[in-house]
Every structure is written in C-alpha cells, then in structure tokens.
C-alpha cells in the first residue's frame, strides 16, 4: 500500500492535516519534496487562463472528432496526397 499525503514541518516534525491510517509503529519510507507555492499558483493560473481561451473546447461537440488522433491521421494522409497530386500536376515531381 502506498499513498501521498501533504504535511508541514513544525519543530522538526512532519504534521499532517489528518491522522494517517497506519498502525502505530509502522515503518515507512518518506520522500520529502518542498512545495514551491509561488510556482504552484503560477501553474494553476496558467491552466485557468488556457481554459478561458476562446478556442478551448471549440470542437467538443463534433462527432467526426470523437477520436482526435484518428482524425489527425486521416487529415494528414489526405493533405499529403493532395499536395503530391498538385506537385505532379505542376511538373515539380517525377513519377
């Protein structure tokens, strides 16, 4: 069993917001990673700003884009074939 909890250092001890559900005396491995609150709030603001952009989600209702990766593959394939056909027509390609 593994889980992640946040805590604060106080007088050299780690204080958690709620008691851990582990039996008394259980040995654990602790990975300590200080949280940079300025960086964390910046990332949160960037996410909020991105979601607020007018193009975000504009294709959400399109049935032909339910599988976006497949849609992109089909579009790329079709565009490439059209481009090659045009180049052959203009004499820019041999074959």
SVG drawing of the C-alpha trace seen along z (x, -y; Angstrom):
<svg xmlns="http://www.w3.org/2000/svg" viewBox="-22 -34 36 36">
<polyline fill="none" stroke="black" stroke-width="0.4" points="0.0,0.0 1.3,-3.4 -0.2,-6.9 0.7,-10.5 0.0,-13.0 0.8,-16.6 2.2,-17.9 4.1,-20.8 7.3,-20.9 6.9,-22.1 9.7,-22.0 11.5,-19.4 8.4,-17.1 6.1,-16.5 2.5,-17.4 -0.3,-16.0 -3.7,-17.7 -5.4,-14.4 -4.2,-11.2 -2.6,-8.6 -4.4,-5.3 -1.4,-3.2 -0.9,-1.1 1.2,-2.6 4.9,-1.6 4.7,-1.0 8.0,-1.8 7.7,-3.9 9.9,-5.5 9.5,-9.2 10.1,-11.2 10.3,-14.9 9.6,-17.4 9.1,-21.0 6.2,-22.7 7.0,-26.0 3.7,-27.8 4.6,-30.7 5.3,-28.2 2.3,-26.1 -0.1,-29.1 1.5,-30.3 0.8,-26.9 -2.7,-27.0 -3.3,-30.5 -1.8,-29.4 -4.2,-26.4 -7.1,-28.7 -6.0,-31.2 -5.6,-28.5 -9.1,-27.1 -10.5,-30.6 -9.2,-31.0 -11.9,-31.2 -10.7,-28.2 -10.5,-25.8 -13.1,-23.1 -14.5,-24.5 -14.6,-21.1 -16.1,-19.3 -19.4,-18.7 -18.1,-17.4 -18.9,-13.8 -16.2,-13.4 -13.5,-14.3 -14.5,-11.8 -11.2,-10.1 -8.9,-13.1 -5.7,-11.1 -7.5,-9.1 -9.0,-12.4 -5.5,-14.0 -4.0,-10.9 -6.8,-10.9 -6.3,-14.7 -2.6,-14.4 -2.9,-11.5 -5.4,-13.3 -3.5,-16.6 -0.2,-14.8 -1.9,-13.0 -3.5,-16.3 -0.1,-18.1 1.7,-15.4 -1.0,-15.3 -0.8,-19.1 3.1,-18.9 2.8,-16.2 0.3,-18.3 2.7,-21.3 5.6,-19.2 7.5,-19.6 7.7,-15.8 8.7,-12.9 6.8,-9.6"/>
</svg>
